[in-house]
């Protein structure tokens, strides 16, 4: 357990983290969704321009698990952006294998994922994002418990399909 106030060694975490392609290839749960979302992801020119305009490399360290539906919908568009922009790299660490990291990024006291930690080329934290785009998170908070779980998640999936990853891209790029 890490002492309160101790700094995280983001460089060490980055080196140990899994590149997206390997993560998706090794996924035990939701593998088809991880792969399909990546295949369909098409970063808009404005997102590529914004990522490239930064001028220096940025690392996106993602806290996720392969069973997480929210991660499988939001991380692939970021991975595609990283692959196409040339100035962004993305790697993933396991929430459950890194509780000391996860507990720094709780959402209302819960270990909600994904969490994207934006790091500079020197591995200093620039900011973090997660677990959902703001609009969807507000909807989820307002509607949790008002419908059957299956319908709740189906509605969130419809939102992700309509959005195409643009809200996630816009919000994460705003960190940079």
N, C-alpha and C positions, 0 to 999 in steps of 0.2 A: 504494500500500500504506500502510496506517495504522500508525503507530508503536505498538509495544507499550505498553499503559497509556494510550493516548490515549482520550479519551471520544468516544462516538458522538453525533452530533447527531440525536437521535430526532425532534425537531420537523421537521428537513429531510427525514428519511427518511419521516415520516408524510405530509408534503405531496406527496412524489413517489410514494407508494404507491398501489396500485390498489384501489378499492372492490370488494367481493366480487362484486356483480352484473356488473360489467364484466369482472372476471377470469374468471368462469365463462363469460360470453358469448364471450370471446375465446379460450377454451381450445382448443388444437389437439388435445391428447390427453385422453382420459377425460372429454370435455365432458359426455357423457350421465350419467356417474357424479356429477360435480360438481353438475349440475342436479337429478338425481334424488334425491341425498342431501339437498339443500337442500329440495326439495319435500316429502319425507317427514319431515323433522326437525320435531319438536314438543317444544320445551323444556318440561319439567315445571314445574308451579307453584313447586316449591321452588327451581328454578334461576332462574326469573324473579324470585322474591322475594329471593333472595340477591344477584342482580345489582342490583336496585333498592335494596336495603338499604344498599349502599355509600354512597349519598347524593350522591356526586360522580361526574362522568364518568370513564370509564376507556377507554383505547385499547388494542386488541389488535393489535399489529403482527406479522403472520404472515410467516415466511420459508417459501416453498414454490415449487413448480414445478407446472405443470398436468399433467405426466406422472406425478406421484408418487401412487401408489395410497394410501399412508398418509394423505397430505394430503387426497385426495379423499374419504376416509372420516371424517376427524376435523374438518376445518375447516367444512364446511357446517352441522353442528349449532351451532357457535359463531357462525357468521354469522346463523343464524336467531335465536339468543338475542339477538345484538346488535340485530337488526331489531325484535324484540318488546319488549325490556327498556326501551329508551329511555335507558339510562345507559351503554351500551356501544357503542363504535364499533369496526369491524374493517376493516383494510386489509391488502393483501398486497404483499410485495416479492419479487423473484426471487432465489433462492439464488445462481444463477450470475452474476447482474449485480451482486451485492453480497457478494463473497467476504470483504471486510473485516468485514462484519456476521456472516456465517455462521461465520467462524472464531472468533468469540467464544463460540459456542454449540455447539461440537462435542459429539458423543455418542461417548464412548470413542474419540476421535480421528478420527471420521468426520463427514462433512457430512450427517448424517441429518436429514430433514425430515418433517413440518413442525416448526418451532419457533415457539411463540407467546410474544411478549414483551409482558408487561402493563406499560402505562405510565400514570402518573397524568395528571390533566387538564393538568398543567404539563410533561408529557413526560419525567418522571423514571421510571426503571425501578423497578417494584414487584417483579417476579420474572419467571421464564420457565418454560416447560413444553415438553416434546416428547422424542422424536418420536411416542411412542405412549402410551396409557394404561398405567400401571404393570403391571397384570395381564397385558395383552397383550405388553408389552415383555419381561416375565419369561418368558412362554411362548415368545416368538420366540427369545430367547437360548438357552433350554433345548432347543429343537427345530430350530434352524437346522442344516442339514446332515444331519438324520436322516430326511428324506423328500424326494421329488421337489419341485422348486421350485414347480411348478404346484399340487400338493396343499398345500404349505406356505402359499401365498397364498390358496388356496381356504379353508383352515381359518381363516386370519386374517379373511377376508371374512365367514365364518359368525359369528365372534366379534363383529365389528362389527354385524352384523344383529341378533344377540341383544341386544347392549348398547344399541343405538339412540342412541349418543352420550352416554349418561348418565355413563359413567366420565370421558370427556373434560371434560364440563361440570363435574362434581364436582371434578376435579383442577385445572382452570383457575380455577374460582371460588374454590378454597381459596387461590390466590395473592393474591386481592384482599382 
